[in-house]
Amino acid sequence: MVETAAGHRVLVAPSRELADFIAATYTFDEVRVEPTALVASAGGRRFTSASLDLAIGLGRPTALGRLVGLVPRRVATAPAWCAVTDPVARVVLRGVRTRGTAGGGRREWYGATGVRAVTRLDGSFDGAPLGELRPVDPPCRFGFSSTPPRPSLTAVVTTIDLPGARAVGSQDAGDPGDRA
């Protein structure tokens, strides 16, 4: 998901199926299906596609990342826990929500399992340089939640309740509803 300085929201996805699922959940001005690649290392991430080239340098876990890391993964990703943490996230991290409703009548929960500081960013979108690393302001506008202003990489497990769908995946996170 990319939002340009002009506010144009673009989804870059590796398949039509994934693009359709994500676009039915979040709001975009443009959807692009392109081959993508992600290379992860201890010091960063590199994402490439036909239109986006992004290298991110990562630092240590943030104070929030250390706190989130104390919560067992099974608890941190449970929709009930996400509901408990939502009021705190709204106050502590402007623009961030850990539960809400999305497109197509879907409900979502975001369970963070880690947060690391972004120390470096280099890249381009449609051949134009992305510019320097700075706070995210204004917040991104893809769905009900945004990113914190301080650049960071957050490991998140997203649980989506699909109305009328049969359950997919594990039911051990504490919500008896249908999830994908």
C-alpha positions as a Markdown table, in Angstrom:
| # | Residue | x | y | z |
|---|---|---|---|---|
| 1 | Met | 0.0 | 0.0 | 0.0 |
| 2 | Val | 1.4 | 3.3 | -1.1 |
| 3 | Glu | 0.0 | 6.8 | -0.6 |
| 4 | Thr | 1.7 | 9.5 | -2.6 |
| 5 | Ala | 2.3 | 13.1 | -1.3 |
| 6 | Ala | -0.7 | 14.1 | -3.5 |
| 7 | Gly | -2.9 | 11.6 | -1.5 |
| 8 | His | -3.2 | 9.0 | -4.4 |
| 9 | Arg | -3.6 | 5.6 | -2.8 |
| 10 | Val | -2.1 | 2.7 | -4.7 |
| 11 | Leu | -2.2 | -1.1 | -3.9 |
| 12 | Val | 0.7 | -3.1 | -5.4 |
| 13 | Ala | -0.2 | -6.8 | -5.2 |
| 14 | Pro | 1.4 | -10.0 | -6.7 |
| 15 | Ser | -1.8 | -11.6 | -7.9 |
| 16 | Arg | -5.3 | -10.6 | -9.0 |
| 17 | Glu | -6.9 | -12.8 | -6.2 |
| 18 | Leu | -4.9 | -11.1 | -3.5 |
| 19 | Ala | -5.5 | -7.6 | -5.0 |
| 20 | Asp | -9.3 | -8.2 | -5.1 |
| 21 | Phe | -9.4 | -9.4 | -1.5 |
| 22 | Ile | -7.3 | -6.4 | -0.2 |
| 23 | Ala | -9.2 | -3.9 | -2.4 |
| 24 | Ala | -12.5 | -5.3 | -1.0 |
| 25 | Thr | -11.3 | -4.5 | 2.5 |
| 26 | Tyr | -9.4 | -1.2 | 2.1 |
| 27 | Thr | -9.8 | 1.9 | 0.0 |
| 28 | Phe | -7.5 | 2.6 | -3.0 |
| 29 | Asp | -7.5 | 5.0 | -6.0 |
| 30 | Glu | -5.6 | 2.5 | -8.1 |
| 31 | Val | -4.8 | -1.2 | -7.9 |
| 32 | Arg | -1.7 | -2.7 | -9.7 |
| 33 | Val | -0.9 | -6.4 | -10.1 |
| 34 | Glu | 2.8 | -6.8 | -10.5 |
| 35 | Pro | 5.4 | -9.4 | -9.6 |
| 36 | Thr | 6.8 | -8.6 | -6.2 |
| 37 | Ala | 9.7 | -9.7 | -4.1 |
| 38 | Leu | 10.6 | -9.2 | -0.4 |
| 39 | Val | 14.0 | -10.0 | 1.0 |
| 40 | Ala | 14.3 | -9.9 | 4.8 |
| 41 | Ser | 17.5 | -9.6 | 6.8 |
| 42 | Ala | 18.3 | -8.8 | 10.4 |
| 43 | Gly | 19.2 | -5.3 | 9.4 |
| 44 | Gly | 16.2 | -4.5 | 7.1 |
| 45 | Arg | 13.8 | -5.3 | 4.3 |
| 46 | Arg | 13.9 | -4.8 | 0.6 |
| 47 | Phe | 10.7 | -4.8 | -1.4 |
| 48 | Thr | 10.7 | -4.6 | -5.2 |
| 49 | Ser | 8.0 | -4.6 | -7.9 |
| 50 | Ala | 7.7 | -3.0 | -11.3 |
| 51 | Ser | 6.7 | 0.3 | -9.7 |
| 52 | Leu | 8.1 | 0.3 | -6.2 |
| 53 | Asp | 11.6 | -0.2 | -5.0 |
| 54 | Leu | 12.0 | 0.2 | -1.3 |
| 55 | Ala | 14.9 | -0.6 | 1.1 |
| 56 | Ile | 14.3 | -0.1 | 4.8 |
| 57 | Gly | 17.0 | -0.1 | 7.5 |
| 58 | Leu | 15.8 | -1.4 | 10.9 |
| 59 | Gly | 17.0 | -0.6 | 14.3 |
| 60 | Arg | 16.3 | -2.2 | 17.6 |
| 61 | Pro | 12.9 | -2.9 | 19.0 |
| 62 | Thr | 11.3 | 0.4 | 20.2 |
| 63 | Ala | 10.0 | 0.7 | 23.8 |
| 64 | Leu | 6.6 | -0.2 | 22.5 |
| 65 | Gly | 8.2 | -3.2 | 20.7 |
| 66 | Arg | 9.8 | -4.4 | 23.9 |
| 67 | Leu | 6.4 | -4.1 | 25.7 |
| 68 | Val | 4.5 | -5.9 | 22.9 |
| 69 | Gly | 7.2 | -8.6 | 22.9 |
| 70 | Leu | 6.3 | -9.5 | 26.5 |
| 71 | Val | 2.8 | -10.6 | 25.4 |
| 72 | Pro | 2.6 | -14.2 | 24.3 |
| 73 | Arg | 1.8 | -14.4 | 20.5 |
| 74 | Arg | -1.4 | -16.4 | 21.1 |
| 75 | Val | -2.7 | -13.7 | 23.4 |
| 76 | Ala | -1.3 | -10.7 | 21.3 |
| 77 | Thr | -3.1 | -11.9 | 18.2 |
| 78 | Ala | -6.5 | -12.8 | 19.8 |
| 79 | Pro | -9.3 | -10.5 | 18.8 |
| 80 | Ala | -10.4 | -10.2 | 22.4 |
| 81 | Trp | -6.9 | -8.8 | 23.3 |
| 82 | Cys | -7.0 | -6.5 | 20.3 |
| 83 | Ala | -10.3 | -5.1 | 21.6 |
| 84 | Val | -8.7 | -4.5 | 25.0 |
| 85 | Thr | -5.7 | -2.7 | 23.5 |
| 86 | Asp | -7.7 | -0.6 | 21.1 |
| 87 | Pro | -8.6 | 2.2 | 23.6 |
| 88 | Val | -4.9 | 2.4 | 24.7 |
| 89 | Ala | -3.6 | 2.5 | 21.1 |
| 90 | Arg | -6.0 | 5.3 | 20.1 |
| 91 | Val | -4.6 | 7.5 | 22.9 |
| 92 | Val | -0.9 | 6.5 | 22.8 |
| 93 | Leu | -0.5 | 6.2 | 19.0 |
| 94 | Arg | -2.4 | 8.9 | 17.2 |
| 95 | Gly | -4.3 | 7.3 | 14.2 |
| 96 | Val | -3.7 | 3.7 | 15.3 |
| 97 | Arg | -6.6 | 1.3 | 16.0 |
| 98 | Thr | -6.4 | -2.4 | 16.7 |
| 99 | Arg | -10.0 | -3.2 | 15.8 |
| 100 | Gly | -12.7 | -1.8 | 13.5 |
| 101 | Thr | -14.9 | -2.4 | 10.5 |
| 102 | Ala | -13.7 | -2.4 | 6.9 |
| 103 | Gly | -15.2 | -2.7 | 3.4 |
| 104 | Gly | -17.8 | -5.3 | 2.6 |
| 105 | Gly | -19.1 | -5.5 | 6.2 |
| 106 | Arg | -15.9 | -7.1 | 7.4 |
| 107 | Arg | -14.6 | -6.7 | 10.9 |
| 108 | Glu | -10.8 | -6.7 | 11.6 |
| 109 | Trp | -8.4 | -7.0 | 14.5 |
| 110 | Tyr | -4.7 | -6.1 | 14.4 |
| 111 | Gly | -2.5 | -8.0 | 16.8 |
| 112 | Ala | 1.0 | -6.5 | 17.0 |
| 113 | Thr | 3.8 | -9.0 | 17.9 |
| 114 | Gly | 6.8 | -6.7 | 17.4 |
| 115 | Val | 7.8 | -3.1 | 16.6 |
| 116 | Arg | 11.2 | -2.0 | 15.3 |
| 117 | Ala | 12.5 | 1.5 | 14.6 |
| 118 | Val | 13.0 | 2.4 | 10.9 |
| 119 | Thr | 16.5 | 3.9 | 10.7 |
| 120 | Arg | 16.9 | 4.4 | 7.0 |
| 121 | Leu | 14.7 | 4.4 | 3.9 |
| 122 | Asp | 15.7 | 4.5 | 0.3 |
| 123 | Gly | 13.6 | 3.9 | -2.7 |
| 124 | Ser | 11.4 | 5.1 | -5.5 |
| 125 | Phe | 7.8 | 4.8 | -6.7 |
| 126 | Asp | 7.2 | 5.0 | -10.5 |
| 127 | Gly | 10.8 | 6.1 | -10.8 |
| 128 | Ala | 10.5 | 9.1 | -8.5 |
| 129 | Pro | 12.6 | 9.2 | -5.3 |
| 130 | Leu | 10.6 | 8.7 | -2.1 |
| 131 | Gly | 12.5 | 11.4 | -0.3 |
| 132 | Glu | 13.9 | 11.5 | 3.2 |
| 133 | Leu | 12.8 | 9.5 | 6.2 |
| 134 | Arg | 10.5 | 11.7 | 8.3 |
| 135 | Pro | 7.3 | 11.4 | 10.5 |
| 136 | Val | 4.2 | 10.0 | 8.8 |
| 137 | Asp | 2.0 | 13.2 | 8.6 |
| 138 | Pro | -0.7 | 13.3 | 7.5 |
| 139 | Pro | -1.7 | 9.8 | 8.5 |
| 140 | Cys | -2.3 | 7.2 | 5.7 |
| 141 | Arg | -5.9 | 6.8 | 4.6 |
| 142 | Phe | -6.4 | 3.1 | 3.5 |
| 143 | Gly | -8.9 | 1.9 | 6.1 |
| 144 | Phe | -10.0 | 2.6 | 9.7 |
| 145 | Ser | -6.4 | 2.6 | 11.1 |
| 146 | Ser | -3.2 | 4.3 | 10.1 |
| 147 | Thr | 0.4 | 4.1 | 11.2 |
| 148 | Pro | 2.0 | 5.9 | 14.1 |
| 149 | Pro | 3.8 | 9.1 | 13.1 |
| 150 | Arg | 7.3 | 7.7 | 14.0 |
| 151 | Pro | 8.5 | 5.5 | 11.2 |
| 152 | Ser | 8.6 | 1.9 | 12.4 |
| 153 | Leu | 8.1 | -1.6 | 11.1 |
| 154 | Thr | 5.4 | -3.5 | 13.0 |
| 155 | Ala | 4.8 | -7.2 | 12.8 |
| 156 | Val | 1.0 | -7.6 | 12.8 |
| 157 | Val | -1.4 | -10.5 | 12.6 |
| 158 | Thr | -4.6 | -9.4 | 11.0 |
| 159 | Thr | -7.8 | -11.3 | 11.7 |
| 160 | Ile | -10.7 | -10.6 | 9.3 |
| 161 | Asp | -14.3 | -11.6 | 10.0 |
| 162 | Leu | -15.8 | -12.3 | 6.6 |
| 163 | Pro | -19.6 | -12.2 | 6.8 |
| 164 | Gly | -21.1 | -15.4 | 5.5 |
| 165 | Ala | -17.8 | -17.2 | 5.0 |
| 166 | Arg | -16.8 | -20.5 | 6.5 |
| 167 | Ala | -13.9 | -20.4 | 9.0 |
| 168 | Val | -10.4 | -20.5 | 7.5 |
| 169 | Gly | -7.3 | -21.2 | 9.6 |
| 170 | Ser | -6.9 | -21.6 | 13.3 |
| 171 | Gln | -9.7 | -20.8 | 15.8 |
| 172 | Asp | -7.3 | -20.8 | 18.8 |
| 173 | Ala | -7.1 | -17.0 | 19.0 |
| 174 | Gly | -10.3 | -16.7 | 21.1 |
| 175 | Asp | -13.0 | -15.6 | 18.6 |
| 176 | Pro | -15.6 | -18.2 | 17.6 |
| 177 | Gly | -16.6 | -16.3 | 14.5 |
| 178 | Asp | -15.7 | -17.0 | 10.9 |
| 179 | Arg | -12.2 | -15.6 | 10.2 |
| 180 | Ala | -9.7 | -15.5 | 7.3 |
